[in-house]
């Protein structure tokens, strides 16, 4: 089975809308956990605004043929095209066990 991993990093408290959009788009499940960002953007922010370092990371494993639709819907739901709203990317999954269709 051809699988891909969507990773989405958003401000703390914003993951629920990402997960809802993913599930409505055909994702089977999502995993979320808390993280903390560090780096230059922490100090400078977008347009000089402070960016909160507390983040939520959402992981979604999906079949390759539905990944782009799920990805586009979570980008829209999270407003990720706006600077400073989050970051999302897709990676191939080379080996996996336990994925239920």
Secondary structure in CASP SS format (residue, H / E / C, confidence):
PFRMAT SS
TARGET T0000
AUTHOR 0000-0000-0000
METHOD secondary structure of the structure
MODEL  1
X C 1.00
X C 1.00
X E 1.00
X E 1.00
X E 1.00
X E 1.00
X E 1.00
X E 1.00
X E 1.00
X E 1.00
X E 1.00
X C 1.00
X C 1.00
X C 1.00
X H 1.00
X H 1.00
X H 1.00
X H 1.00
X H 1.00
X H 1.00
X H 1.00
X H 1.00
X H 1.00
X H 1.00
X C 1.00
X C 1.00
X C 1.00
X C 1.00
X C 1.00
X C 1.00
X E 1.00
X E 1.00
X E 1.00
X E 1.00
X E 1.00
X E 1.00
X C 1.00
X C 1.00
X C 1.00
X H 1.00
X H 1.00
X H 1.00
X H 1.00
X H 1.00
X C 1.00
X H 1.00
X H 1.00
X H 1.00
X C 1.00
X C 1.00
X C 1.00
X C 1.00
X C 1.00
X E 1.00
X E 1.00
X E 1.00
X E 1.00
X E 1.00
X E 1.00
X E 1.00
X E 1.00
X E 1.00
X E 1.00
X H 1.00
X H 1.00
X H 1.00
X H 1.00
X H 1.00
X H 1.00
X H 1.00
X H 1.00
X H 1.00
X H 1.00
X H 1.00
X H 1.00
X H 1.00
X H 1.00
X H 1.00
X C 1.00
X C 1.00
X C 1.00
X C 1.00
X C 1.00
X C 1.00
X C 1.00
X E 1.00
X E 1.00
X E 1.00
X E 1.00
X E 1.00
X E 1.00
X E 1.00
X E 1.00
X C 1.00
X C 1.00
X C 1.00
X C 1.00
X C 1.00
X C 1.00
X C 1.00
X C 1.00
END
